[in-house]
């Protein structure tokens, strides 16, 4: 049997679809977490502190206040030759520390908005962890958390009102 060579492998449609499904499920799970638990309290890995400190030293420009490069990700820069090289060096340090460190994940390009086709890009799991750990710690996901909380409260109030009104209509019927 021949050895698998990832450099010369062809992309098989079924494999790509399976990776896409896993990435979407991961994004949905994370969105449910970030909108229900206060983001500053979230821990995405056992080594969040290490990842955050490593991001700070490897990409200091991303963590410069007012954090615009973290709020709005620059896909062109991340996928440029320099960006790919720097992220690859960053990521490889977690090869034996973080499960699925190089799996694909979806990340929101704008931290102020929810996942959507126009607000998502494909990154490695380590890029996702590094960026979202930083966003959570710096309060950059607080806005979407509060917005989701208000929307949930409004939905609950609407349902309560509908239930009340439905009960009153039944009592008024002759």
HELIX and SHEET records of a PDB file:
HELIX    1   1 UNK A    6  UNK A    8  5                                   3    
HELIX    2   2 UNK A   13  UNK A   36  1                                  24    
HELIX    3   3 UNK A   39  UNK A   41  5                                   3    
HELIX    4   4 UNK A   48  UNK A   58  1                                  11    
HELIX    5   5 UNK A   60  UNK A   63  5                                   4    
HELIX    6   6 UNK A   68  UNK A   71  1                                   4    
HELIX    7   7 UNK A   75  UNK A   78  1                                   4    
HELIX    8   8 UNK A   81  UNK A   92  1                                  12    
HELIX    9   9 UNK A  117  UNK A  119  5                                   3    
HELIX   10  10 UNK A  125  UNK A  137  1                                  13    
HELIX   11  11 UNK A  142  UNK A  172  1                                  31    
SHEET    1   A 2 UNK A 104  UNK A 108  0                                        
SHEET    2   A 2 UNK A 120  UNK A 124 -1                                        
END                                                                             
